[in-house]
Amino acid sequence: MSLFSKIKEKFTKQKIDEPKEKEILETYDKGLEKTRDEFVSKLNLLGIKYTKVSDEYFEELENLLIMADIGVNTVFSFMDRIKDRVKKENIIDTKYLNEVIVDELFIIYVNNQSLTDKINFAEDGPTVILVVGVNGVGKTTTIAKLAYKYKEMGKSVMMIAGDTFRAGAVSQLKLWSERVGTDFYGKDESDPAGVIFDGLHKAIDNKNDIVLIDTAGRLQNKVNLMAELEKINKVIGRIIPDAPHETLLIIDATTGQNGIMQAKSFKEITNITGIVLTKLDSTAKGGIVLAIKEEVNIPVKFVGLGEKMTDLETFDIENYIYGLFKDLM
């Protein structure tokens, strides 16, 4: 049975009885609507235009995949794999080829790896999650949504404002902590590592389960940012061994290939363990999920699929494939 068929069976025959699972699926469905309308509708039209596989079909398919922001390099290697399967399996029907396309997109993401898309929680003491990313990608809002998510799970959360020099950054995070109802620590115009040092000690005293740390997003000067993040990491590790347990990079999905360049830059600067893609619902180029995994080999751990506090979802490749291709199923 193809991966396409397995996913189809899971989401059609197997009724989603659990309200929470149904709610998550609906969020993926709604959040990927723009990409689905743009990409899958054109894929369907391509199958109507060409009932049989041909060079012209492949050429239009390639352009369609590039427009979905899957990334040029990823698309080229993907097309080689598709053509190879068409030849080996003697595929002629473009409708059946749609199933093969879904299969291969799934394989691109999974790539025979055991994906660590789950958060690495500390066995003892607070779990420290360092949040990085350029300014304007929704970093502060994402921290608030993560805090809300963990608070709903019954966890005690602390937010630490490590972006100390950007005007309004500390007060903005403090306001979110008040709205969500979490502990907070921050000081304007102070050394970020010093603020984090004091904040972590407060989190230990408070017996917080989760600590979310905001950081500066000044990527223009990589050397300074690298030095700052190195210092922050050392301070965190001295207070809580093996921390930070996660370093999450926030990327705005609407920025497309620019987001991939940010991921490559941050990967050079510090150890990124996962990516949070914000505003995936606001773009028709949801293929960026596949491009990021292929080009920087960092798993997507969360996706923003709406503006509500509950619309930050733990990334699930099967839900993503379903949300993208449900009209083919």
Buried (B, 14 or more C-beta within 10 A) or exposed (E): EEBBEEBBEEBEEEEBEEEEEEEBBEBBBBBBBBBBEBBBEBBBEBBEEBEEBEEEBBEBBBEBBBBBBBBBEBBEBBBEBBBEBBEEEEBEEBEBBBBBBBBBBBEBBEEEEEBEBEBEBBEEBBBBBBBBBBEEBBBBBBBBBBBBBBBEEEBBBBBBBBBBEBEEBBEBBBBBBEEBEBBBBBBBEBBBBBBBBBBBEBBBEBEBBBBBBBBBBBBEEEEEBBEBBEBBBEBBEEBBEEBBBBBBBBBBBBBBBEBBBBBEBBBEBBEBBBBBBBBBBBBBBBBBBBBBBBBBEBBBBBBBBBEEBBBBBBBBBBBBBBBBBBEBB
